[in-house]
Amino acid sequence: MLKALGALLIIGACTTLGLAARTKLRRQITSLSAMLDAIAFLRAEIEGPHTPLPELIDALAHSKEPDTRLLFREMRRRMEQLSGMSLGYHWSSTVRDLAEELCLGEEAAAILRDASSFLGRYDAGQQLQCLAYTAERLEQCRQHACQEYQKHGNIYRTCGIAAGIFLVLILI
């Protein structure tokens, strides 16, 4: 009876590890999509009504999308606490600190951090051009993550189960 319970626990643990890896890939896709939506919102507001960036960050902090809300709420909080620092500093440090929690991946985090170098510093046309480039690069990251999910998502789940069964067979 104890052996069966132990075997079940081992298989369950290994399956959970496989599912966690699969979920992380899915979370990355969701997070990248949310960042792309936020960039599109910024572009539309800069191009149209020329809304100031602090107001845009506040609007994104109230987004319905949890990842967008998390990032921009933290950014807004930091801007309120350290009002003497530049928007670029707050943008870059917030993305850096929340990249792992948002499952952005190193490349996407670097792309978002690069956006801090031009936001609020140049005229609207240049900001729009740079945001378009940022969106293009993020879309490439999102497409790559989708491909990884399609290739490896089911493999992670299956390998977790198989590893658990294999481990049980070795231990018996």
N, C-alpha and C positions, 0 to 999 in steps of 0.2 A: 504494500500500500504506500509506504514512504517513497519507494523507488518510483512508482507511478506519479506521485505528487511532485517529486523532484524533477522527473522528466518533463512533466507538464509545465512546471515553472521555468525550466531552462528553455524549452521551446517558446513559451510565451515571452520571455525576456529577449531572446534573439529576434523574434518576430517584431517586437516593439522597437528594437533598434533599427531594423529594416524599414519599418513604417515611419520612424522619426526622420530617417534620411530622405525618404520620399516626400514627407510633409515639408521638410526644409526646402526642397526644390520647388514645390508648389507655392510656398510662402514667398520665395524670392520672386517668382513670376508676379504674384499679387502685389508685392511691394514695388516692383519696377513699374507695373502698370499704374499704380497710385502716383508714383513720382512723375511719370509721363503726363498724367492728368493735371498734376500741380503745375508742371512746366507749361502746359497748354493754357491753363488758367492765367498764369503770369503773362504769357505772351499776349493773350487776348486783352487783358487789362492794361498792359503797357501800350499796346497798339491803339486801343480804342479810347477809353476815357482818361488815359494817362494817370491812373491811380498811383499814388506814392507807394513805394515798396513796404514801408511799415504797415500801411493799411492792408496791403495784399497779404502780408504774413499773418496779420490778425484774422483776415477772412479765411485763410487756409487753416488757421488754428481752430476754426469752428467747422471744418469740413466734416461731412458724413463718413468719409473714408478714414478708418482707424489709423492707418499708417501715416497718411498725410497729417491728420490731426495730431498724432504723437510728435512727429518731427517739428511741425511749425508751432505747436503749443510750447514745446521746450525752447525753440528758438526765440519765441516771443518772451518767455519767462527770462531767458538770459539777457535779452535786450533791455528788459525792464530793470534787472538787477545791476547790469554793467552798462549803463547808458552811454558811457564815454567811449566804448569800443565801437568799431565800425561794423556795419551790416555784414560785410565780407567775413570778418572774424567770427561773428556769431554763426553765420551760415556754415562756414567751414568746420568750426569746432563742434557744432551740433551734429552735422552729418558724420563727422569722425566718431563721435561718442555713441551715436545711435545706429551706426552701420551694421553692427553685429545683431543687435536686437531686431532690426528691420530686415535682416537677412539680405542685405543689398549685394554683398560680394565686394571684393576689393576693387575691381574695375569700375563698377557702377558708383561706388562711394567716391573714388577718385574723380570720376566724371562730374558728379554733383559738387564735389569740393572745388573743382576747377571753375564752376559757375560763380563761385564767390568772388573771383577776381574781376568780374566785369559788372556784376549787378549793382546798380546805383552809382556807377562811376562814369559811365559814358552816356551819350545821348540815346534816345529811345530806339533809333534805328540800329545802332550798334548792339544795344542790349538784345533787341529782337533777333538780330542775326546770330549772336552768340547763343541765345536760348534755342534757336532752331538747330544749331549745331549740337548743342547739348542733348536736345530731344532725339536727334538722329542717332547719336552715339548710345543713348540709353535704350532706344528701340533695338539697336543691334544686340545689346546685352540681354534684353528681354527675349528676343528671338533665339539667342543662343541658349538661354535658360529653358525656353520651351522645347528646344531640340533635345537638351539634356534630360528633361523630364520625360519626353516621349521615348528616348532611348533607354534611360536607366531607371525610370520611376518604378516600373513593374519588376525590374531586376532586383532592386533594393528590397522590395517586399518579399519576393520569392527567395532571394538569397538569405534573408533573415530567417525565414521558415526552414530552409534547407540547412543552414548552419546550426540551428537549434536541434534539428533531427540528427544531424551528423554528430554533434557534441553528445547527445544522449546515447547514441550508438557506441561511441568511443568509451563513455563512462560506464556503460553497463557491462 
